[in-house]
Amino acid sequence: MSSLQGNLLVAQSGGPSPVINASLAGVIAEALKHEDEIVEIYGGLNGIQGILNEQLIDLAAESQQTLRALSHTPGAALGTCRYKVKKQEDFDRILQVFEAHNIRYFHYIGGNDSQDTAAKIDALAKERGYELRVVGVPKTIDNDLPLTDHCPGFGSVAKHIGITVRELSLDNAAMGQNDFVSILEVMGRNAGWLAASSVLAHRKEKRDDRNPSNTHYGCNAPHIVLLPEVPFNADNFIRRVEEVLKNNEHCFVVVSEGVQDATGNYLGADTTSTDSFGHAVLGGAGEYLRSLVEERFDGVKARSSKLGITQRAASHNASKTDVDEAELCGREAVKAAINGESGKMVILARSEKENYAVHTLLAPLNEIANGVKVFPEKWIGEDRMSIHPDFIRYALPLIQGELQLPYDQGLPKYAQLSANLVQRRLDKYVTV
């Protein structure tokens, strides 16, 4: 392998996660160790759009204090985008920017669509004879990237959902008298990993010998979990709600935003609009279920809540395991590129030993791009509305550990990049 000297460019894409900046911190920290190969460390503002617009910042100019704080900072510190690179002119422009700034190492922190873009940039560089090493860094709270055991971001959001369900269940139990249905809608367009993670809230019941019917002492919420992998049947759902209410003060339902009926229609979708990738705009499954419950039951109250983007921004509930693994993926991406790898993405592989441990491997970008890892059939309960305990054994190690956040006047302190722009060298480019 020949040594390659030049500048490194890192960018972030798609919806942020609680640990996307930990991966960025990992990339920067490792890049600073390779002064012989990496001359400058640049960040692309707002993902691929910033690269197209030649909006690059000098990351090496950031203070060490700021770089350390990245690992516990929510959002995407570089800014992100959902721009779909489709036309050849865009790819030509990307390579022109790389050539103008001597970019030889490129790391895109993102999910399915982002890794597709990275794969195409890698292929174009090879076709044009431009020496470039492209290694992707995984990011998605949905945990639906193929090949990797799990994805940075999922563990922290799973932890936050578990905490939220446990807290809400106590509130609901206090309010209900076998007549209350609480519905929580969580993210997950094509895969039910996040909805399934709500069962982490389960805890064993403690017997009250003085009042055996008392169920306040444990948490068996959520009672119903609805996944995109299982077509929704309204009659089956209503029957299950009725069963739960006979034995509990309340019925707690967790529904994925991507749940569809048997004909493929989303329970909650804006059918009049799509995002930049052509995906239906979701967010209404919980309200649909609330209306259904109130329509089918007399004297039963229903309430719908939606975590929305709060679940991906809740760094105060981040899993330390998740943060550490996100940073590891960033570091390993740089190491792989220095060692001559390209057209790959870092993945996490779980040790087969009894105690939880992971190591990193590399997978081809074209085997990850635009793929979806759905929630496994083996972990879906026989009633199609519950989750098998084996999933809990899979997910529990991913939510372990808490971050010790710095606080200022009662609120967490987060990193903010100074974002010193690198001088432009090309004419302005207009994206459409």
KEDO-662000 format. One record per residue (C-alpha): residue in one letter; x, y, z. Coordinates in nm, 4 decimals, decimal comma. Each point is the difference from the previous one (the first is absolute). Layout:
<recs>
+------+----------+----------+----------+
! type !     east !    north !       up !
+------+----------+----------+----------+
!    A !        X !        Y !        Z !
...
+------+----------+----------+----------+
</recs>
This chain:
<recs>
+------+----------+----------+----------+
! type !     east !    north !       up !
+------+----------+----------+----------+
!    M !   0,0000 !   0,0000 !   0,0000 !
!    S !   0,1374 !   0,3371 !  -0,1044 !
!    S !  -0,0198 !   0,2936 !   0,2393 !
!    L !  -0,2510 !   0,2668 !  -0,0996 !
!    Q !   0,0384 !   0,3586 !   0,1155 !
!    G !  -0,2764 !   0,2565 !  -0,0135 !
!    N !  -0,2901 !   0,1491 !   0,1877 !
!    L !  -0,2869 !  -0,1755 !   0,1769 !
!    L !  -0,3641 !   0,1020 !  -0,0375 !
!    V !  -0,2791 !  -0,1190 !   0,2291 !
!    A !  -0,3700 !   0,0809 !  -0,0283 !
!    Q !  -0,3257 !  -0,1002 !   0,1693 !
!    S !  -0,3267 !  -0,0871 !  -0,1672 !
!    G !  -0,3617 !  -0,0930 !   0,0681 !
!    G !  -0,1842 !   0,0330 !   0,3291 !
!    P !   0,2355 !   0,0654 !   0,2940 !
!    S !   0,0418 !  -0,2496 !   0,2807 !
!    P !   0,1096 !   0,0435 !   0,3626 !
!    V !   0,3448 !  -0,1346 !  -0,0944 !
!    I !   0,0637 !   0,1228 !  -0,3545 !
!    N !   0,2405 !   0,2595 !   0,1417 !
!    A !   0,1845 !  -0,2693 !   0,1947 !
!    S !   0,0833 !  -0,1589 !  -0,3360 !
!    L !   0,1180 !   0,3391 !  -0,1238 !
!    A !   0,2188 !   0,0336 !   0,3101 !
!    G !   0,1442 !  -0,3449 !  -0,0720 !
!    V !   0,0864 !   0,0948 !  -0,3587 !
!    I !   0,1719 !   0,3212 !   0,1080 !
!    A !   0,1902 !  -0,1588 !   0,2900 !
!    E !   0,1382 !  -0,2787 !  -0,2174 !
!    A !   0,0797 !   0,2313 !  -0,2921 !
!    L !   0,2134 !   0,2182 !   0,2275 !
!    K !   0,2236 !  -0,3027 !   0,0635 !
!    H !   0,0952 !  -0,0403 !  -0,3677 !
!    E !   0,1883 !   0,3174 !  -0,0840 !
!    D !   0,2114 !  -0,1711 !  -0,2662 !
!    E !  -0,3061 !  -0,0925 !  -0,2049 !
!    I !  -0,2654 !   0,2563 !   0,1012 !
!    V !   0,1015 !   0,3621 !  -0,0449 !
!    E !  -0,3276 !   0,1806 !   0,0741 !
!    I !  -0,3288 !  -0,1149 !   0,1534 !
!    Y !  -0,3079 !   0,1546 !  -0,1552 !
!    G !  -0,3705 !  -0,0257 !   0,0763 !
!    G !  -0,2712 !   0,0397 !  -0,2604 !
!    L !  -0,2841 !   0,2210 !   0,1199 !
!    N !  -0,3470 !  -0,1499 !  -0,0468 !
!    G !   0,1152 !  -0,3265 !  -0,1468 !
!    I !   0,0372 !  -0,0445 !  -0,3731 !
!    Q !  -0,1673 !   0,3370 !  -0,0616 !
!    G !   0,2834 !   0,1767 !   0,1771 !
!    I !   0,2514 !  -0,1886 !  -0,2123 !
!    L !  -0,1833 !   0,0972 !  -0,3190 !
!    N !  -0,0013 !   0,3622 !   0,1178 !
!    E !   0,3670 !  -0,0225 !   0,1057 !
!    Q !  -0,0887 !   0,0847 !   0,3595 !
!    L !   0,2843 !  -0,1670 !   0,1870 !
!    I !   0,1238 !   0,0824 !   0,3482 !
!    D !   0,3344 !  -0,0586 !   0,1712 !
!    L !  -0,0579 !  -0,2572 !   0,2728 !
!    A !   0,3610 !  -0,0060 !   0,1138 !
!    A !  -0,0455 !   0,3632 !   0,1077 !
!    E !  -0,2616 !  -0,0950 !   0,2594 !
!    S !   0,1033 !  -0,0032 !   0,3637 !
!    Q !   0,0582 !  -0,3294 !   0,1784 !
!    Q !  -0,2729 !   0,0958 !   0,2461 !
!    T !  -0,2504 !   0,0317 !  -0,2848 !
!    L !   0,1084 !  -0,3276 !  -0,1576 !
!    R !  -0,0361 !  -0,1830 !   0,3320 !
!    A !  -0,3492 !   0,1423 !   0,0477 !
!    L !  -0,1151 !  -0,1325 !  -0,3373 !
!    S !  -0,0512 !  -0,3483 !   0,1423 !
!    H !  -0,2883 !   0,1117 !   0,2235 !
!    T !  -0,1501 !   0,2610 !  -0,2336 !
!    P !  -0,3273 !  -0,0754 !  -0,1828 !
!    G !  -0,0844 !   0,1017 !  -0,3549 !
!    A !   0,2561 !  -0,0030 !  -0,2795 !
!    A !   0,2793 !   0,2447 !   0,0786 !
!    L !   0,0916 !   0,0395 !  -0,3669 !
!    G !  -0,3609 !   0,0334 !  -0,1062 !
!    T !  -0,1728 !  -0,2608 !  -0,2089 !
!    C !  -0,2212 !  -0,0334 !  -0,3062 !
!    R !  -0,2387 !  -0,2300 !  -0,1815 !
!    Y !   0,1165 !   0,0982 !  -0,3472 !
!    K !  -0,0157 !  -0,2843 !  -0,2515 !
!    V !   0,2918 !   0,0121 !  -0,2417 !
!    K !  -0,1527 !  -0,1149 !  -0,3290 !
!    K !   0,1470 !   0,1832 !  -0,2959 !
!    Q !   0,3464 !  -0,0545 !  -0,1431 !
!    E !   0,0785 !   0,3710 !   0,0331 !
!    D !  -0,0215 !  -0,0319 !   0,3776 !
!    F !   0,2480 !  -0,2878 !   0,0091 !
!    D !   0,2324 !   0,1867 !  -0,2363 !
!    R !  -0,0143 !   0,3016 !   0,2301 !
!    I !   0,0777 !  -0,2102 !   0,3083 !
!    L !   0,3136 !  -0,1344 !  -0,1638 !
!    Q !   0,0983 !   0,3525 !  -0,1100 !
!    V !  -0,0235 !   0,1171 !   0,3617 !
!    F !   0,2078 !  -0,2972 !   0,1131 !
!    E !   0,2668 !   0,0736 !  -0,2584 !
!    A !   0,0039 !   0,3736 !   0,0773 !
!    H !   0,0599 !  -0,0677 !   0,3706 !
!    N !   0,2160 !  -0,3112 !  -0,0400 !
!    I !  -0,2530 !  -0,2175 !   0,1836 !
!    R !   0,1399 !  -0,3538 !   0,0087 !
!    Y !  -0,1985 !  -0,1386 !   0,2937 !
!    F !  -0,3775 !   0,0275 !   0,0183 !
!    H !  -0,2222 !  -0,1215 !   0,2852 !
!    Y !  -0,3766 !   0,0329 !  -0,0223 !
!    I !  -0,1848 !  -0,0526 !   0,3283 !
!    G !  -0,3476 !  -0,1123 !  -0,0952 !
!    G !  -0,2534 !  -0,2698 !  -0,0717 !
!    N !  -0,1270 !  -0,1906 !  -0,3008 !
!    D !  -0,0341 !   0,2849 !  -0,2507 !
!    S !   0,3208 !   0,1670 !   0,1175 !
!    Q !   0,2050 !  -0,3145 !  -0,0542 !
!    D !  -0,1483 !  -0,0259 !  -0,3495 !
!    T !   0,1393 !   0,3472 !  -0,0720 !
!    A !   0,3378 !  -0,1000 !   0,1452 !
!    A !   0,0068 !  -0,3128 !  -0,2180 !
!    K !  -0,0656 !   0,2037 !  -0,3138 !
!    I !   0,2709 !   0,2537 !   0,0871 !
!    D !   0,2442 !  -0,2867 !   0,0520 !
!    A !  -0,0939 !  -0,1541 !  -0,3361 !
!    L !   0,0327 !   0,3312 !  -0,1846 !
!    A !   0,3425 !   0,0724 !   0,1505 !
!    K !   0,1218 !  -0,3413 !  -0,1136 !
!    E !  -0,1468 !   0,0542 !  -0,3470 !
!    R !   0,1734 !   0,3398 !  -0,0344 !
!    G !   0,3304 !  -0,1251 !   0,1404 !
!    Y !  -0,0128 !   0,2322 !   0,3013 !
!    E !   0,1619 !  -0,1636 !   0,3023 !
!    L !  -0,2564 !   0,0232 !   0,2777 !
!    R !  -0,0838 !  -0,2187 !   0,2976 !
!    V !  -0,3636 !  -0,0072 !   0,1035 !
!    V !  -0,1003 !  -0,1734 !   0,3233 !
!    G !  -0,3499 !   0,0505 !   0,1371 !
!    V !  -0,0957 !   0,0322 !   0,3658 !
!    P !  -0,3372 !  -0,1537 !   0,0983 !
!    K !  -0,2745 !   0,2181 !   0,1453 !
!    T !  -0,3678 !  -0,0690 !   0,0443 !
!    I !  -0,2236 !  -0,0138 !   0,3015 !
!    D !  -0,2240 !  -0,2436 !  -0,1925 !
!    N !   0,2619 !  -0,2788 !   0,0269 !
!    D !  -0,0899 !  -0,1094 !  -0,3536 !
!    L !   0,3395 !   0,0054 !  -0,1728 !
!    P !   0,0838 !  -0,3407 !  -0,1504 !
!    L !   0,2979 !  -0,2132 !   0,1081 !
!    T !   0,0813 !   0,1781 !   0,3265 !
!    D !  -0,1189 !  -0,1621 !   0,3256 !
!    H !  -0,1372 !   0,3360 !   0,1087 !
!    C !   0,0505 !   0,3612 !  -0,0886 !
!    P !   0,1315 !   0,2932 !   0,2038 !
!    G !  -0,2959 !   0,2103 !   0,1076 !
!    F !  -0,2411 !  -0,2865 !   0,0579 !
!    G !   0,1143 !  -0,0846 !   0,3532 !
!    S !  -0,0477 !   0,3545 !   0,1271 !
!    V !  -0,3448 !   0,0426 !  -0,1527 !
!    A !  -0,1034 !  -0,3461 !   0,1220 !
!    K !   0,1082 !   0,1066 !   0,3500 !
!    H !  -0,1964 !   0,3249 !  -0,0263 !
!    I !  -0,3134 !  -0,1795 !  -0,1215 !
!    G !   0,0293 !  -0,2572 !   0,2790 !
!    I !   0,0325 !   0,2750 !   0,2607 !
!    T !  -0,2902 !   0,1951 !  -0,1485 !
!    V !  -0,2309 !  -0,3027 !  -0,0067 !
!    R !   0,0849 !  -0,0895 !   0,3585 !
!    E !  -0,0686 !   0,3555 !   0,1184 !
!    L !  -0,3203 !   0,0382 !  -0,2002 !
!    S !  -0,1301 !  -0,3364 !   0,1175 !
!    L !   0,0134 !   0,1191 !   0,3620 !
!    D !  -0,1895 !   0,3133 !  -0,0937 !
!    N !  -0,2564 !  -0,2000 !  -0,1983 !
!    A !  -0,0498 !  -0,2577 !   0,2751 !
!    A !  -0,0813 !   0,2822 !   0,2392 !
!    M !  -0,2562 !   0,1443 !  -0,2413 !
!    G !  -0,1661 !  -0,3161 !  -0,1255 !
!    Q !  -0,2728 !  -0,2138 !   0,1489 !
!    N !  -0,0199 !  -0,2707 !  -0,2660 !
!    D !  -0,1175 !   0,2718 !  -0,2368 !
!    F !   0,3075 !   0,1765 !  -0,1361 !
!    V !   0,2010 !  -0,0690 !  -0,3189 !
!    S !   0,3314 !   0,1786 !  -0,0450 !
!    I !   0,1635 !  -0,0060 !  -0,3440 !
!    L !   0,3613 !   0,0973 !  -0,0655 !
!    E !   0,1187 !   0,0427 !  -0,3594 !
!    V !   0,3719 !  -0,0471 !  -0,0658 !
!    M !   0,2193 !   0,0240 !  -0,3075 !
!    G !   0,0611 !  -0,2877 !  -0,2385 !
!    R !  -0,1104 !   0,0210 !  -0,3632 !
!    N !   0,0925 !  -0,3457 !  -0,1269 !
!    A !   0,1205 !  -0,1895 !   0,3051 !
!    G !  -0,1362 !  -0,0404 !   0,3511 !
!    W !   0,3190 !   0,0022 !   0,2050 !
!    L !  -0,0904 !   0,3177 !   0,1899 !
!    A !  -0,3578 !  -0,1052 !   0,0743 !
!    A !   0,1315 !  -0,3369 !   0,1190 !
!    S !   0,2488 !   0,1721 !   0,2318 !
!    S !  -0,2930 !   0,1272 !   0,2076 !
!    V !  -0,0203 !  -0,3445 !   0,1644 !
!    L !   0,3257 !   0,0814 !   0,1769 !
!    A !  -0,2314 !   0,1827 !   0,2419 !
!    H !  -0,1382 !  -0,3321 !   0,1242 !
!    R !   0,0900 !  -0,0947 !   0,3539 !
!    K !  -0,1100 !  -0,2845 !   0,2185 !
!    E !  -0,3153 !   0,0315 !   0,2053 !
!    K !   0,0358 !  -0,0001 !   0,3777 !
!    R !  -0,2746 !  -0,1846 !   0,1815 !
!    D !  -0,2091 !   0,1967 !   0,2465 !
!    D !  -0,1380 !  -0,2654 !   0,2383 !
!    R !  -0,2401 !   0,2478 !   0,1583 !
!    N !  -0,1529 !   0,0823 !  -0,3394 !
!    P !   0,0830 !  -0,2592 !  -0,2688 !
!    S !  -0,1830 !   0,1998 !  -0,2676 !
!    N !   0,2271 !   0,3001 !   0,0476 !
!    T !   0,2134 !   0,0495 !  -0,3131 !
!    H !   0,1601 !   0,3339 !   0,0898 !
!    Y !   0,3186 !  -0,1688 !   0,1195 !
!    G !   0,1242 !  -0,1192 !  -0,3363 !
!    C !   0,0076 !   0,1185 !  -0,3584 !
!    N !  -0,1421 !  -0,2231 !  -0,2688 !
!    A !  -0,0393 !   0,2880 !  -0,2423 !
!    P !   0,0025 !   0,0110 !  -0,2905 !
!    H !  -0,2825 !  -0,2494 !  -0,0318 !
!    I !  -0,0183 !   0,0255 !  -0,3805 !
!    V !   0,2786 !   0,0693 !  -0,2492 !
!    L !  -0,0822 !   0,0621 !  -0,3654 !
!    L !   0,2798 !  -0,0440 !  -0,2561 !
!    P !   0,0306 !   0,0883 !  -0,3715 !
!    E !   0,0844 !  -0,3671 !  -0,0627 !
!    V !  -0,3523 !  -0,1074 !   0,1053 !
!    P !  -0,3043 !   0,1171 !  -0,2034 !
!    F !  -0,2451 !   0,1773 !   0,2280 !
!    N !  -0,3382 !  -0,1604 !   0,0623 !
!    A !  -0,2456 !   0,2290 !   0,1776 !
!    D !  -0,2238 !  -0,2755 !   0,1372 !
!    N !   0,2905 !  -0,1966 !   0,1466 !
!    F !   0,1365 !   0,3186 !   0,1541 !
!    I !  -0,3295 !   0,0916 !   0,1641 !
!    R !  -0,0427 !  -0,3511 !   0,1416 !
!    R !   0,3470 !   0,0181 !   0,1510 !
!    V !  -0,0688 !   0,3417 !   0,1544 !
!    E !  -0,3158 !  -0,1396 !   0,1566 !
!    E !   0,1922 !  -0,2919 !   0,1510 !
!    V !   0,2631 !   0,2291 !   0,1486 !
!    L !  -0,2546 !   0,2341 !   0,1567 !
!    K !  -0,1686 !  -0,2901 !   0,1793 !
!    N !   0,3180 !  -0,0629 !   0,1990 !
!    N !   0,1701 !   0,3403 !   0,0199 !
!    E !  -0,0841 !   0,3556 !   0,0992 !
!    H !   0,1169 !   0,1102 !  -0,3407 !
!    C !   0,1111 !  -0,1323 !  -0,3374 !
!    F !   0,3310 !   0,1323 !  -0,1316 !
!    V !   0,0533 !  -0,0239 !  -0,3779 !
!    V !   0,3237 !   0,0777 !  -0,1850 !
!    V !  -0,0342 !   0,0409 !  -0,3758 !
!    S !   0,2648 !   0,0544 !  -0,2642 !
!    E !  -0,0664 !   0,2904 !  -0,2351 !
!    G !   0,0430 !  -0,2385 !  -0,2951 !
!    V !  -0,2795 !  -0,2466 !   0,0842 !
!    Q !  -0,2152 !  -0,0889 !  -0,3022 !
!    D !  -0,3240 !  -0,1863 !  -0,0523 !
!    A !  -0,0316 !  -0,3164 !  -0,2089 !
!    T !  -0,0287 !   0,2039 !  -0,3220 !
!    G !   0,3233 !   0,1884 !   0,0660 !
!    N !  -0,1528 !   0,3309 !   0,1109 !
!    Y !   0,1732 !   0,1792 !   0,2862 !
!    L !  -0,2179 !   0,0557 !   0,3069 !
!    G !   0,1316 !   0,3517 !   0,0268 !
!    A !   0,1386 !   0,1657 !  -0,3116 !
!    D !  -0,0317 !   0,3218 !  -0,1930 !
!    T !  -0,0937 !  -0,1489 !  -0,3351 !
!    T !   0,0336 !   0,3362 !  -0,1736 !
!    S !   0,3744 !   0,0477 !   0,0497 !
!    T !   0,3327 !  -0,1835 !   0,0052 !
!    D !   0,3498 !   0,0849 !   0,1170 !
!    S !   0,3027 !   0,0531 !  -0,2244 !
!    F !   0,0560 !  -0,3753 !  -0,0236 !
!    G !  -0,3577 !  -0,0688 !  -0,1076 !
!    H !  -0,1055 !  -0,1389 !   0,3393 !
!    A !  -0,3518 !   0,0634 !   0,1305 !
!    V !  -0,0093 !   0,2536 !   0,2831 !
!    L !  -0,1033 !  -0,1971 !   0,3095 !
!    G !  -0,1322 !   0,0982 !   0,3392 !
!    G !  -0,3589 !  -0,0800 !   0,0866 !
!    A !  -0,0197 !  -0,3667 !   0,0940 !
!    G !  -0,0552 !   0,0810 !   0,3659 !
!    E !  -0,2889 !   0,2366 !  -0,0735 !
!    Y !  -0,1571 !  -0,2605 !  -0,2282 !
!    L !   0,0059 !  -0,2560 !   0,2817 !
!    R !  -0,1395 !   0,2497 !   0,2498 !
!    S !  -0,2950 !   0,0700 !  -0,2284 !
!    L !  -0,0512 !  -0,3717 !  -0,0572 !
!    V !  -0,0080 !  -0,0750 !   0,3735 !
!    E !  -0,2456 !   0,2793 !   0,0761 !
!    E !  -0,2203 !  -0,1096 !  -0,2888 !
!    R !  -0,0112 !  -0,3663 !   0,1072 !
!    F !  -0,0277 !   0,0417 !   0,3791 !
!    D !  -0,2546 !   0,1771 !   0,2172 !
!    G !   0,1345 !   0,1567 !   0,3178 !
!    V !   0,3654 !  -0,0583 !  -0,0850 !
!    K !   0,2325 !   0,2986 !  -0,0131 !
!    A !   0,2890 !   0,0014 !  -0,2479 !
!    R !   0,3009 !   0,2255 !  -0,0276 !
!    S !   0,2673 !   0,0099 !  -0,2690 !
!    S !   0,3549 !   0,1310 !   0,0418 !
!    K !   0,2808 !   0,0236 !  -0,2524 !
!    L !   0,3659 !   0,0144 !   0,0956 !
!    G !   0,0918 !   0,1416 !  -0,3401 !
!    I !   0,3509 !   0,1370 !  -0,0339 !
!    T !   0,0435 !   0,0201 !   0,3776 !
!    Q !   0,0967 !  -0,3686 !   0,0001 !
!    R !   0,3009 !   0,0594 !  -0,2240 !
!    A !   0,1077 !   0,3159 !   0,1854 !
!    A !  -0,0129 !  -0,1336 !   0,3567 !
!    S !   0,3720 !  -0,0167 !   0,0683 !
!    H !  -0,0706 !   0,0332 !   0,3731 !
!    N !  -0,1276 !  -0,3602 !  -0,0200 !
!    A !   0,2777 !  -0,1235 !  -0,2284 !
!    S !   0,1523 !  -0,3397 !   0,0618 !
!    K !   0,3702 !   0,0173 !   0,0782 !
!    T !   0,0451 !  -0,3279 !  -0,1847 !
!    D !  -0,1557 !   0,1620 !  -0,3063 !
!    V !   0,2170 !   0,3113 !   0,0283 !
!    D !   0,3171 !  -0,2069 !   0,0328 !
!    E !  -0,0917 !  -0,2179 !  -0,2993 !
!    A !  -0,0881 !   0,3029 !  -0,2131 !
!    E !   0,3392 !   0,1517 !   0,0706 !
!    L !   0,1649 !  -0,3358 !  -0,0705 !
!    C !  -0,1636 !  -0,0141 !  -0,3441 !
!    G !   0,1342 !   0,3457 !  -0,0828 !
!    R !   0,3516 !  -0,0934 !   0,1049 !
!    E !  -0,0039 !  -0,3307 !  -0,1861 !
!    A !  -0,1205 !   0,1677 !  -0,3194 !
!    V !   0,3093 !   0,2211 !  -0,0031 !
!    K !   0,2305 !  -0,2919 !   0,0779 !
!    A !  -0,1515 !  -0,2011 !  -0,2846 !
!    A !   0,0481 !   0,2831 !  -0,2481 !
!    I !   0,3607 !   0,0539 !   0,1102 !
!    N !   0,0555 !  -0,3727 !  -0,0576 !
!    G !  -0,1215 !   0,0299 !  -0,3597 !
!    E !  -0,3642 !  -0,1052 !   0,0310 !
!    S !  -0,2699 !   0,1703 !  -0,2070 !
!    G !  -0,3588 !  -0,0634 !  -0,1023 !
!    K !  -0,0697 !  -0,1461 !   0,3447 !
!    M !  -0,1982 !   0,0815 !   0,3144 !
!    V !   0,0920 !  -0,0846 !   0,3576 !
!    I !  -0,2358 !  -0,2542 !   0,1576 !
!    L !  -0,0316 !  -0,1364 !   0,3527 !
!    A !   0,0274 !  -0,3729 !   0,0668 !
!    R !  -0,1071 !  -0,1485 !   0,3320 !
!    S !   0,2261 !  -0,2395 !   0,1867 !
!    E !  -0,1328 !  -0,3506 !   0,0524 !
!    K !   0,1355 !   0,0007 !   0,3546 !
!    E !  -0,2369 !   0,0125 !   0,2958 !
!    N !   0,0944 !   0,3544 !   0,0966 !
!    Y !  -0,0976 !   0,2667 !  -0,2499 !
!    A !   0,2756 !   0,1326 !  -0,2246 !
!    V !   0,0254 !   0,1276 !  -0,3561 !
!    H !   0,2670 !   0,0373 !  -0,2614 !
!    T !  -0,0048 !   0,1808 !  -0,3336 !
!    L !   0,0110 !  -0,1382 !  -0,3506 !
!    L !  -0,0364 !   0,1533 !  -0,3458 !
!    A !  -0,2834 !  -0,0653 !  -0,2438 !
!    P !  -0,0334 !   0,1128 !  -0,3638 !
!    L !  -0,1995 !   0,3188 !  -0,0359 !
!    N !  -0,1987 !  -0,1383 !  -0,2922 !
!    E !  -0,1313 !  -0,2801 !   0,2240 !
!    I !  -0,1275 !   0,2532 !   0,2531 !
!    A !  -0,1257 !   0,2836 !  -0,2197 !
!    N !  -0,3808 !   0,0285 !  -0,0054 !
!    G !  -0,0410 !  -0,3318 !   0,1837 !
!    V !  -0,2278 !  -0,0552 !   0,2991 !
!    K !   0,0468 !  -0,2452 !   0,2885 !
!    V !  -0,3521 !  -0,0680 !   0,1229 !
!    F !  -0,0866 !  -0,1120 !   0,3506 !
!    P !   0,0485 !  -0,3803 !   0,0108 !
!    E !  -0,3076 !  -0,2197 !  -0,0234 !
!    K !   0,1383 !  -0,2238 !   0,2762 !
!    W !  -0,0316 !   0,2886 !   0,2493 !
!    I !  -0,3640 !   0,0787 !  -0,0789 !
!    G !  -0,2433 !  -0,1586 !   0,2482 !
!    E !  -0,2564 !  -0,2557 !  -0,1066 !
!    D !  -0,2811 !   0,2527 !   0,0439 !
!    R !   0,1861 !   0,2331 !  -0,2439 !
!    M !  -0,0362 !   0,2832 !   0,2512 !
!    S !   0,2733 !  -0,0897 !   0,2490 !
!    I !   0,3781 !  -0,0475 !   0,0012 !
!    H !   0,1886 !  -0,3198 !   0,0855 !
!    P !   0,2305 !   0,0163 !   0,3074 !
!    D !   0,3003 !  -0,0917 !  -0,2189 !
!    F !  -0,0108 !   0,3538 !  -0,1379 !
!    I !   0,0458 !   0,1392 !   0,3502 !
!    R !   0,3129 !  -0,2119 !   0,0395 !
!    Y !   0,1259 !   0,1474 !  -0,3305 !
!    A !  -0,0805 !   0,3616 !   0,0873 !
!    L !   0,0832 !   0,0259 !   0,3718 !
!    P !   0,3795 !   0,0229 !  -0,0459 !
!    L !  -0,0469 !   0,2892 !  -0,2424 !
!    I !  -0,1654 !   0,2285 !   0,2560 !
!    Q !   0,2511 !  -0,0398 !   0,2819 !
!    G !   0,1808 !   0,2895 !   0,1644 !
!    E !  -0,0775 !   0,3688 !   0,0444 !
!    L !   0,1883 !   0,3123 !  -0,1009 !
!    Q !   0,1112 !   0,2496 !   0,2636 !
!    L !  -0,1029 !   0,3211 !  -0,1726 !
!    P !   0,1457 !   0,3390 !   0,0910 !
!    Y !  -0,2691 !   0,2446 !   0,1137 !
!    D !  -0,0265 !   0,3775 !   0,0060 !
!    Q !  -0,2779 !   0,1603 !   0,2072 !
!    G !  -0,1949 !  -0,3227 !   0,0055 !
!    L !   0,0190 !  -0,0814 !  -0,3723 !
!    P !   0,2481 !  -0,2154 !  -0,1950 !
!    K !   0,2898 !   0,1700 !  -0,1772 !
!    Y !   0,0490 !  -0,1058 !  -0,3608 !
!    A !   0,2673 !   0,0525 !  -0,2624 !
!    Q !  -0,0280 !   0,2688 !  -0,2637 !
!    L !   0,2534 !   0,0030 !  -0,2804 !
!    S !   0,1645 !   0,3324 !  -0,0864 !
!    A !  -0,0324 !  -0,1140 !  -0,3641 !
!    N !   0,2911 !   0,1837 !  -0,1634 !
!    L !  -0,0726 !  -0,0166 !  -0,3724 !
!    V !   0,2650 !  -0,1224 !  -0,2404 !
!    Q !   0,0630 !   0,2394 !  -0,2897 !
!    R !  -0,1985 !  -0,0832 !  -0,3137 !
!    R !   0,1892 !  -0,0937 !  -0,3150 !
!    L !  -0,2829 !  -0,0613 !  -0,2450 !
!    D !  -0,2847 !   0,1980 !  -0,1529 !
!    K !  -0,3376 !  -0,0069 !   0,1752 !
!    Y !  -0,2133 !  -0,3074 !  -0,0704 !
!    V !  -0,3781 !  -0,0018 !  -0,0067 !
!    T !  -0,1803 !  -0,3166 !   0,1176 !
!    V !  -0,3499 !  -0,0721 !  -0,1246 !
+------+----------+----------+----------+
</recs>
